Amino acid sequence: MNFDDIVDKLSDELIQKTQEIIRIPSVKGTALLGKPFGQGVSDALDYMLNLGKSMGFKTKNLDGYIGYIEYGEGSELVGILAHLDVVPEGRNWTYPPYAAEIHDGKIYGRGAIDDKGPAMAVLYAMKSVKNSGVKLNKRIRLILGLDEESGWECMKHYKQVEEIPSCAFTPDADYPVIHAEKGIVSYQFSQKTNNADLPIRIMTIKGGNRPNMVPDFCETVLAVNPDQFEKAVQEMKSIIDAKNFNINIHLEGYKIILESHGKSAHGSTPQKGINAISQLMVVIYELYKKFNIEHPFINFYGENISLEINGELLDCAMEDDVSGNLTFNVGLIDGNEEYMKAIANIRYPVTYNESEIYNRIVNKAKQYGIQVEQIDLQKPLYVPKDHPLVQKLMKVYRDFTGDSNSEAVSIGGGTYARAMDNAVAFGAAFPGEPELAHEKDEYISIESLIKNAKIYARAIYESCK
């Protein structure tokens, strides 16, 4: 069945509706009655459910946690798992992050590729299948989560109150098919401190937006003893210049204010970003060394994290043939004269256990008197390449693209696929397209948006015929 002509006729509407959903700022916010993840996320769900209902589909809002849009008949249910929440926009966008402006054939905005654009492509794929008049002997359900970027409470709620699909895919990664996803764990490092007698004291330090984002900004205020102030400023400038960091220095009385500027990226690909927190912590560590200042938390960071992204200094450099190497990203930091804490997001290979990583890190941290607490864990996903679901979606991809040599791949990102059995990620970024999730100037090209609708229409038909 060829759905391309139907999608093409709907393409203007698809573009318009994608812009409209991007314009809803759906960052997780303060819980409200019936809206556990805040107003913006709830508005995005209402928008999608109303749109699905206008197309003649069955819709349901599950207590404000999650919702779905369903089409077809039959006892068996096939799921497509998307999400409408987005990470904070960050800084320095070329175009407004919630304006959904079109430039050079691209729709710019937070959530454009992660995951509002792909979710809308799926909805219009469903509409295309419906308009074609073909009969499905299974039901297809677009499940729209609202807490994917945080704690997955939406998906937990769904599994408690609703029917579980027999198989599923999520349009929240890359093509062709993602058959393996690294494990994801976040640790909080914390320590009570006493800076009162130090000649250079951290009054405040704060940076980052989410653990799963490479932080693009971090700021600290250092109080310096008057007799050490001039020397501290000169040493600070020397360190920053030698390392070529983008850090601004401001002086107020005997205080030094440092503003560290980095580059945002997805926490699964820290090599694509510049970590503003790590830059700043390295500078403070080097400065303290020059003044012979002992600060256990700063020493731990400088000697065991530094600028590394693979965990070598923490004795966590791991890799396997299925999913590659471990990645390490400090996404948040907060501290003052009384405490320091930071949260690191780790993506570990599918053949390793989280407990091994934890034990190695704790062995290092306890030497500095630092507490380590696990605050989030998603175990790895692994579906063999010869699994029927993988094979079916691979055939859809190969037939659509003509790329007969493509193979299923693994990623460091985490998708809803790991929330259910018999589920994998399928799209929405095509090979060669830049990875823009969690970065500034996120976009989806109009060409890719339409191609996604076409390929998802085929996937729906093949899964439910």
C-alpha positions, 0 to 999 in steps of 0.5 A: 500500500502506497500512502505517499500521495495521501501524506503529500495532500496533508503536508500543509496541515501537518506543518501547521499543526507541528508549528502549533504544538511547538509553540506550547512551552511544555517544560515540566512545571509545578503540579496542579489539580489534575495536572501533575506535571504543570500547566504547559505540559497539560496544554500540549496533551489537550491540544493533541487529544483535541486534534486526534478527536477532530480526526475521528479517532478515539482519545483518552486523558489518563488523569493528566499523567498521559493520554492516547489516540487510537484507531482501528479494530481487533483484540490486539493492540500495537503501541506507538510511544511518543512524548510531549514534554520538553527540556528547558530551552537553554540559552543563545537561540538564533530563533525564539525557542517557542515561535516555531519559525520556519527558516531554510525549510526547517521548523525551529523550536524546543521539541521540534525533533524531541519529540513533538515533530515526530509525534505529529508525524505519527498522528498524520500517518494514522490519518493517512491510513484512515483516509486510505480506507484500508482495514486494520485487524489490530488497533494502533494507539499513539500513547503521549507521555508527559514526563519522559524528560524527567522521571517517567511517572507518566508511563508508570501510571499508564502501565497501572491503569491501561492495556499494554500493547503486544508490541510497540515502537517509539519515534524518539531516536534515529533510523533505522531501528534501535535494538539496544539502548545503554543503561542510564543512571544518575548519581548525586554527589554531596558533602557538607562543607565549612569554608569559613577559614579559607582565603578563597571561599565559594559563596555560591555556585549554580549551573545546569538545567537537567542531569540529561543535558550538557550544561551551557552555563554555570556561575560562582561567587568567590569571596577572597581575603583582601590581602590575597585578592589581587593575586587571586584575580591574576592567577584566575585570569592566567588559568582561564587564558591557558585553558582557553575557556569561555569564562567571564570575570566580574569583580565586586569589592573583594568578590570574584564572579565567574560566568562559565559559558558552554555548549548544550547537548544531549546528556547521551552525547557529551562529546558534542557539547562543552560542559560549563560546570566542569570548566568552572570546577577545573578553574577553581581546582587549579586556583586552589592548588596554587594557594594550597587550599584544601577543599575535599569536594573541589579536589574530588571533582578536579582529580576524578571528573575534570573535563572527562566524559568517559569516566576514566578517572573514576575507574569507570571506563567501560565498553562493549561490542553491542553499545560502545563506551560509557559516557559521563555528564555532570548536568547540575551543580549547586553549592554555597559555604555550607554544602556542595552537591552535583548530579551526574548522568551516566550511560553505561554499556548494555552488558554491564551492571549498574552496581559495578559502576556504583561500587567503583565510584563510591570507592573513589568518593569515600576517600574525600568524604563525599556521599553518593546517592542513586537518584534515577536508574533505567536498565539497558534495553537489548532486543536481538537483531533477528527479533520479528519486530526489528525485522519488520521495521527494518523491512519498512525502512529498507523498502522506503529508503532503498538502503538494503545494507542498513542494520539495526544500531544501538544508542546511548539515549533512553527512550520509552522502548525500555518501558515495555516488552517487545518495543524498540525505537524507530526514527525519527532522525535519518542517517546524516542528520545532526543530533539536535535534541536538548541543544539550542536551535533544535529543529526538524526539517520539513522534508524529514517531517513529511518523510517520517509521516510516510514511513510511519504510515507504512509501519502502521499498516505493516504492523496492523494488517 
